[in-house]
Amino acid sequence: DPMCLDKSWMVWVDAYLAHKPVQVSTVGIGYMTAPGGAFQSSSDPYATTKTPDNQWVHHPPHVMILVPDLKALQGISTDPNNGGPYVMFAGTPYAHIMAPTGGDKMMGMGRSK
């Protein structure tokens, strides 16, 4: 799906694609707000299929937020079915906040494929 990413997110994407740890120095904002969305693990950055423990969910339109200090994400939900923002890829260098942008099409919401 189409996305818009700032400089911090481009650093993140480069590291992610290279399977290398990422260091962001400023807050990053990205969004994927086109209709559609994708199924992906919310806990395992490199999962390619659903497993019993990788939080496989549908990601409809959303805003993504990076923070320079991953400790700042502690205490934020990691549940993609909580009805609001949550931390995706918690406990990995790729952790970030996912914030749904649409009413009844919130992240997760029990959908699985």
Buried (B, 14 or more C-beta within 10 A) or exposed (E): EEEEBBEBBEBBBEBBEEEEEBEBEEEBBBBBBEEEBEEBBBBBBEBEEBEEEBBBBBBBBBBBBBBEEBEEBEEBBBBBBBEEBBBBBBEBBBBBBBBBBEEEBBBBBEBEE
